[in-house]
Amino acid sequence: MEGVMQTDAKMRTESGAESSPRAPGCSLRHFACEQNLLSRPDGSASFLQGDTSVLAGVYGPAEVKVSKEIFNKATLEVILRPKIGLPGVAEKSRERLIRNTCEAVVLGALHPRTSITVVLQVVSDAGSLLACCLNAACMALVDAGVPMRALFCGVTCALDSEGTLVLDPTAKQEKEARAILTFALDSVERKLLMSTTKGLYSDAELQQCLAAAQAASQHVFRFYRESLQRRYSKS
């Protein structure tokens, strides 16, 4: 929370952007994003946080099976595929958390009796995987043109044995942490959309982590804007 992240993004590719790398004292690892990578989905995005990378594809609004049809809103599904092997309990849990976050912002009432499917493929996991999945899903939804009342992002916090707060922890920092907390926040009021925690922490530490995540989300949303500005200013 004490660190200040510099987000002077630089263009990486024609449809992507990359933030400056994390230097000593910075809160977050570097970001990189590239949209419209895949031809078959209606929208896609690759999101990189440090060495954690996730590829997302969005299909829809499209026809939905009668058994899954909801008469007054779109049916939203999330599929998370691990880097190796078949999805397990951890993936199913993350799917539920990501789906709940997406449902909180997607204006599904505009497309009743349709299906919106978000498919996430883990490319590499070097810590803060759920936050990276949330960010990739948001950018893919934007690329697909799915109507949303706000953007959203994920921020992970870790508390070590001494109570020191680390934002966007690596896999090693997560392994050594006493508690890991992940928050999903919206871009309008920084409101909490979803939270999941693991480990032991006090009420004061929870509030400290939430405040740090809300502050860090400003940098993530700024990166979103800069990435999209670069893409759409090329017309």
Salt bridges, closest charged atoms under 4 A:
GLU34 OE1 - ARG12 NH2 3.28
GLU69 OE2 - ARG113 NE 3.34
GLU77 OE2 - LYS68 NZ 2.85
GLU95 OE1 - LYS92 NZ 3.74
ASP143 OD1 - ARG231 NH1 2.40
ASP168 OD1 - ARG29 NH2 3.03
ASP186 OD2 - ARG149 NH1 3.52
GLU205 OE2 - ARG178 NH2 2.92
